[in-house]
Amino acid sequence: MPTMNETFDAIVVGGSYAGLSAALQLARARRRVLVIDAGRRRNRFAQDSHGFLGRDGQPAAAIAQAGKDDVAAYPNVSWHAGAAVDARADGNGFRIELEGADPVHGRRLVLATGVRDELPAIPGLAERWGRSVFHCPYCHGYELQQGDIGILASGELSFHQAMMLPDWGRVTLFTNGRFEPSEDQRAAMAQRGVAAIEATLVARIEDAATVVLADGRRVAMAGLFTYGRTHMASPLAERLGCAFDEGPTGRFIRTDERKQTTVPGVYAGGDVARAAGNVAIAVADGAMAGTGAHQSLMFG
């Protein structure tokens, strides 16, 4: 546990895949590191994780715990189980206000705070998020065994999903009053192999992934895909004055090739600093942020 006004070489805010990866690089560089973890991984709703080399198909929580164990093995790493509630530039570094503990200082700051998902307001969807309702086909498409896949439209990005998902199964696009494909889009989807476009409104989701339509029809699916809006899970980047870019589902922190934000000394990695991602990308992003922060400590 950190002590009052303790100073670290680097503070990593976020103890999930990107944050742990950043902390590991800094720890191995023998820097004094503090990891601040509020304990709310974005993929905490998913049982298994896929597409991460060497860990394919393993429980998502077990991968995160193994990463935490790796980082905690280094004696120069401290851990705070709680949120970072505020941050500001303070002399040669940054002052971080902690939930349930005294403030701390860091010469460099890595933001791996992640995002939260605002899901479509369809009854029964949120309870199945990460289990039979997904947003990433690379993470979950293979396990549907080329079965019937439904897309619950939320807007124009649903056309992109419809064009991708025929590689994973037989696709039905439920437009649900949120997306009306143009004639060109309909032709493109037909050429890609989209099996059906259903315009009747969706009333709710039942069973594992059964779409109940407003007219009472029930369409059983092996799995469903949709997307919502993403929001910053933490206000720190905005309070520090970091610039943002707008992605297809929400804002993300702007970074350079070394993962430094527009605020010198502040780095960012993972879903908070990308338009889209998965566990493998988050780990790579975190490694870049951690090495970027370390090299700036050496060379300015």
Disulfide bonds with the S-S distance in Angstrom:
none
